[in-house]
């Protein structure tokens, strides 16, 4: 795999799909449909998915693509594959809250090794560079010209005053009870895969997820967090969360910076 090329293509496709999403987001109105699993889908999801999958197939025709919006891809299994959530946080999108994201990742032997997360409404762009470092890019997000980039890494946590980030749309009593087991100074709600990136950037320490997620929801953020020095562990046994599972469903998990004393 040419990781310089991969980084360039990930960035280009994330920005292009982000532009398509924002065109729909800023329109007077948009229709919302319901998929077979009762989750919502919009024209923005479909447009972004088309941009990303066409682009990946053009440049990497031999690498399988697993994408949320194409059910037929969910029957594909391989040790080396792309996994895509073209619009993570559709509920945030529909309710015109800005923290929705574009997510593209590359998985190798169960581990997400490269990823990009773009939040077009929040103007935040995180990805792994060609060498595997975690970075955040600032600037105009020009497809033809990279802006200012900086390496990001997780913070050294204070276990007596943790910064916890939790789901905005899916936080429940069970999650609140788990969080109450920790000493924390700050509890922030955020949507989509941005939660992984906030930990990667040192802006939060812990993200517990005691609810259903799919691998395409987490892979890109997981790749960035791992590259920044953090980890994503299964809640039941504190072993690393793996990818390429038969149904692509995740168990409950904990995303954290190293040094967090997990319960």
N, C-alpha and C positions, 0 to 999 in steps of 0.2 A: 504493500500500500504506500502510495506517495502522500505523506502526511502534510507536506506543504500545499499540494494541490487540494487535498481534502479540506484543510482549513479554509482555503480560499473559496471553495465551492459551498461549504457549510455557511460561511458568512454571506455570500452572495444570495443563496437561496433563502436564508432567514430574513435578510433585509427585503428581498423582493416579495416574499409572502407577507411580511409585516406591512408593507405598503398596501398590498391587496386587502389585508384585514382592515386597515385604517380607512380605506376607501368605503368599505361597507359600514364600519363603525360611525363614520362621520356623515353618512347619508341620512335623509329625513326619516326613513323607517326601513326595517329589514324584517323578513319573515323568519320565523322560528319553526322548525319541524322537530318531530320526536322520533328517535331511532327505536329499533326493536327492543333495546334494553331500557327504554324510557328516558334516556339522556337526550338533551337538546342538541340540535345541530343547525347551523346557519349557513348562508351563502359564503360567509367568510371562511368557515371551516373547509368547505369544498374547494374554494379558490386556492387557499393556501396549500391544501393537500395536493392539488394538481400541479402547482408550481414546484413543490419540493420533490414529489415522486418523479415527475418528468425530468427534472434536473439531475437527480441521483441516477436514474436509469441511463441518461445520456452519457454521463462521465464515468459511471461505475456499473456497466451493464451486467457484470457477473456477480454482483453482491446482492443478495436478497433484501427486500424492503418489507418491513412489517410496519403498517400504519393503521392508526385507529380507525380511519374513515373508509378502509377497504376490507370488508369482512373476509374476502377470499385470502388475504395475506395472513390471516390469523391461523390458517392451517399449514403455513410454511414453517419449517424448523431447520435451522442450520447453525453451525458453531460460530459463524462469522456473518453478521448481518447489520443493516441499518434499522433503526426503530424510530418512528416519527409520531409526534403528536402535533399536528399543524396548528391547532389552537387549543391550548390547555387553559382551562378557566372559562369555558363557554358561558357559564352562569354569570361570571364577572363581566364578560363581554355584553351579554344581553341586558344586564342591569346597569350598563355604562359605568362600571368601575374599572379602573385602568389596569389592574394587575392580572392581565392575561398574557400568555406567552406563546412563542413559537419554539418548538423543541425538536432537535435532530441529534441522534447519537449513533455511534458505532460500537457494537458489542463484539467482543472476542472471547470465546471460551467462558461465557457466563459473566464476564465483567465489562461494564461500559468504559471504554478506553478513550473515547473522544466525544465531545458534545458541545452544543451551542444552545443557549437560552436567550431569546430576544423578547423584551417587553416593549412593543412599539409605542404604546400610550404613555408608559412611564419613562421612555427614552433611556432604557438600560439594556446593555448588551454584554453578555458574559460568554466566554468560550475557552476551550483548550487550544493552545497554539500548536504549531507544527511539532514542537518538541514535547508536548504534553503538559506544559505549564498552564495554570489557571490564570486568566486575565480578564479584565474589564476594559472595554473600549469606550472612550468618551468622544463626543464631537458631533458632526453632522450626520453620521452614519451614511456616508456616500458609498454606493456600491463599488465605484471605480477607485476610491482612495480611502485607505485606512486612516482612522483618526488616532488620537493619542491613546496608547494602551499602557496599562500598568499591571504588574503582577499582583495577584491577590492571594491571601492566605488566611486561614482561620485564626481567630483570636485565642489567646491563652485565657481559658474561662476561670471565673471566680465561682466556685461551687456553692458559695454562700450568697451569691447575688447573680444568678444566671439570667441571661437574656433568652427568653423562650419565644418562639414564633409558632403559631398554630394556624390551622386552616380557617379561612374566612367563611366558607360555605358549608363545611362539613364538621365543624367542631361540635362535640356533643358532651353530655354529662360524663361519659366514660373517659374522655380525653381530659376534661377538667379535673377529674379525680386523680388521674395519673400525674398531671402537672403539679397538683397540690402536694405530691410526695417530695418535690424539690424546693429548695430555697431559691427564690428568683426575685430580681429587682425590676424586671420589665417583662410584660407579656404583650406581644404584638400579633395582630391578626393580619394575614396576608393570603392572597389567592395564588393558585397555580404553582408552578415549579420555582417561582421566585424565592420560596422559603429556603430551598437548598442554596441558592445563590447568596442570600443574606448571610447564611452561616459561612459560606466560602469567602465572602468579603470581610468577615470579622464583625458584622453588624448584629449577629445573633449567635447563640451557642447551641441551641437544641430545638429540634422539630420532631415531636412525637406524632406518629400517624396510627391511630387505632380505628381504622376504617378501611373500606375497600379502595384499592388503587390497581391500575394496570401498569405493566412495564413501560409502556410509552409515556405514562404520566411522569415517570421518575428517572428514566435512564440518562437523559441529557443533564439534568441537575445533579444526579449522582456522579456522573463523570467529572463535572466541574468541581464538586465538593471534594471528591477523592484527590483530584489534582492540587487542590488548595490545602491539603493536609487533614481533611476530615474523613468521616466514614459514615456508611449507611448499613445498619445492622438489623437483622430480624429480631423482633422484640422477644420472641420465645426463648432463643438460645444465644443471642448476641453474636451470631455468626454473620458473615457478610451476606448482604442481599444479592442473590444471583439472578441472571437473566437467561431467557430462552426456555423458561418453564413451559410445560405442555399447554397450559391454557393462558399463559402470559399474565396471570393474576399474581399480585404481590400479597404476602402475609403482612400483618402489622409490622411496622418498622420504626426505628429511631435513626434520625439523621443528626449528627453532632460533630462538633469540633473535638479533637483529641484532648483528653484531660477532663472531659465531663464525666462525673461519676454516675454512671447509668444505674437506674433502679431495676 
